[in-house]
Amino acid sequence: MEPLLAGEQALLGAVLLDPRQLRRLEWLEPRDFHRPAHRVLFSALRELRDAGHPGFAADSDHGEVPLEWLTDTLALAGERTRGLDPSYLHTLIAACPRPGHAPLYGRIVLEGSIRRTVTEHAERLLAVAEEGLAAGEVEGTAHQADVLAGVLADLAGRWGTPPRTQKPAAVPAPAAAPAAELSDDALADEQFLLALLVHQDGALQGVFDWLRPGDFADPGHGRLYRCLGALHHRGEPIDSVTALWEVQRRGLLADGTLTEEQLTPVLGAHLVAGSAEWLGEQVLRASLTRTAGHSARQITALAADERLAPGQLVGQALHALGPLEEVRARWRTANGHPSPGTDRAAPAADVPAARVSAALSRSTPQPPVYRTAPAAARTGAAPAPRRRPSSFPLRSAQ
C-alpha cells in the first residue's frame, strides 16, 4: 500500500472512531486529500461536527460513539460521490492503528498535498513559459511565476516553516528541455544583434547594463558577447578586428568554442543598421521564458524527491526561482522599470493566524528533558510509574 493512501485511510478511520480528533485537525482541508472520495468524507465529517451532531460529543474513550455518526456520515457523503458503502467505512476504521495519532496521519496527508500542489503549479509555469517562448511574450510567464511564489509562501505557512530560500546540497537534474529550442529566427536575431554591437559605434552601451552572455540561446553567441563586453569594460574600441583579436586571446577558436562559420556572419557584415536595444530586448525576452522553463523543470524534479521534507521542498523551490527573478529584474530595467517587484502580482491570501499557530505547534521540536534520578531510585525503592504521553510527539522535518 502507498504510504499516502495509508495515511489518508488511517486519518479518516481515526475520526470515525473518535470524532473529537477533528479538534486537532483544524489546519487540514478537504482539498489536501488525494482521493476525491476521501475529500468528500472529510468534508462530511466536518459538516456533521459543525451542525452539532451528537457523535462529536460522545465519550469515545469508552467505545460509546453512536452508530448514527457512521450512518449519517455515509449518507451525507453518499449524496456527493458514488461508490461509498458501509464496507468501505469498515476498511477505513480497520486501517487506523490508533485514533490518538490522528495529527500525525494528518501531517502525512498535508505533505502529500504540498507535493502535488508544488508539482501542479510548476507544470503550469512550464506550460505558460513554453507558450510564451513560441509567442514571444513574457507577461503570462511573469504572472505565473508570481503565482507559484505566492503558493510556496502559503504552503510554508501551512507547514509551519518560514518561506525562505534554501540552497540544495545537490541540484536535481530536471527533465531535458526540448531539443529544438532555438528557432532560425531567434538565431538570426542573435547574429544580427552581435553584428550591430561590432559595427555600430556605441551600440553596446545601450544593452550592456541588462543583457548578459547567458541570455543568448546559442552558447557561442554568448561567448562572443562576453568578448565584446570585455573590450567595452576595458574602454577599448570595438570593431571586427578587435573583436577577432579578443576571441583569439581567449582561445575560443583554438578550443572549438567558436568557428569561422559562426564568426563570418557577425564580423564580416557590412552596412549594418538597426536598433541594438530592440534586438537585445528580444534576446532577453526569450531568455526569460527559457529560464522560467528551466526553473519549472527543476522544481518538478524537487517535488518528485520524496526524501525532501515539505519545508525543504518549499525552500529549495524558492531557490530555484532565484535565477528567474534575476532575469526579470533585468527585464524591468530594460523596459524602464528598475525597481524590483513593482509589477508583481498580488501575493496569495494570508494564512489565518490560528492555522499558522497550529502548524507551528506541530512543527516545533520539544527539547529533551533531563531529570535526576528520584530519591526512591537511589535507595532501591521501585519508582512510581511514569505517565505515557497522550499523543505521539511530532517533530518538524524541514
Steps between C-alpha positions, in 0.01 A plus 500: 500500500620851426593697814283794393193281450566329832525840670172623351316184597647498852401863554141448390481183707627691803224762468236233448618325817554819700314803359672729751823463302357761261593763761864416436467521122376855446808570282405228250270565204290258292702604192812354664376146438612336180201274446175683415294265718724581796451873443124452507515288815715746690275787394193305616661426836568868554150602400349255747730636772404859418130408506536373857467127426473303827779273389749782538424533872498125567745344740707304250751398769244246616387390156177696515509665155143464372433305187330810357843663469590239238165473328449876477853546366438237234163652407637854467809397306298264281297794372818651349693206366442146385656177614486555877341221699510374861775253418737782401440676831599174672812495280591849619445409863713188464779708339541715814747354753433766766248785483719713726760520224263693274716818488794304365278329244379846404857614456554216253195619308620861503845401377348321203282802429801733504689283251204484263440874523863588429506261205173634360611864504849420372352312205267793437796740496681273255200490266457878509874555446511270199197675354660837567824395334310407186284814505778740603329634813598500867202643689329165552826339610570779749149476643517122538839528670346739753211260556745217568702714743180593684392137520838400642471769769149377587616138520788598726252662738277194499795274577624732774829615348616844382493546120874545451725376225717199565783397272488126429801288583485356149304664220251244362519418132186644341327339207673573172386809316373466143789437261401754237470798731668761279306592187663631186346842564643513852843395369483773236400760762798409716740517205359834387524643852864398530574648158345829613707499817818446299443746216285772659692742718364518856237233440625283784446778751123477446474134608805449719319571830230234462605243237722211610688228308268237648202665334609375158350165407805414289796451742743614232313827465517544876876453499540750219285751691726447801799593286331821388410578860862454605614750237233745616592453865865578427404807301646363178343559157271234355512402134546182298878498552501558876217252548689231310811582700312454829353172378850380412644614835240295686577188297144463375609407151772262616269301728213490249262713706461729200554424133564718199153409373351654814718809490462583130132615516589725793846638430468498121174696486492838325263796513327370811218724621234447763414537869724304734266575792200352322686185395650469848152505647398215270798295617424581864132417451587154374752458781232574759261235370781244464613568856142461623478164327827384657388612847166323455669174398735522797212559744311205352806282559522627861134417565559147372782446754323334792809539718433874527276608787240761404697780667807408297294465184352849535837657582679334212216581261531866596874475436431354156293810418798725579656496150161584348455799730849622406408496130169670577682778685713564192189487282345773712818705464496458122140621492556799726373345825815452709323462836464127565160362583293797385314298240460182696161347552335524838618229740279212601250557777649495849471178694271547804701562815333210681604257228859627501509468878375144478758419233781648706391309807527181300832594348697620804712218643466459874835529685610187682434503873783372718396400847708385792416161636238522777594423853301179490717373217820585689379307804395200296125554534284446197439831322150621433383413150533784250192605304509443131449805281148520364622544144804427291748794515518656156827638376555725200695371203595818314 
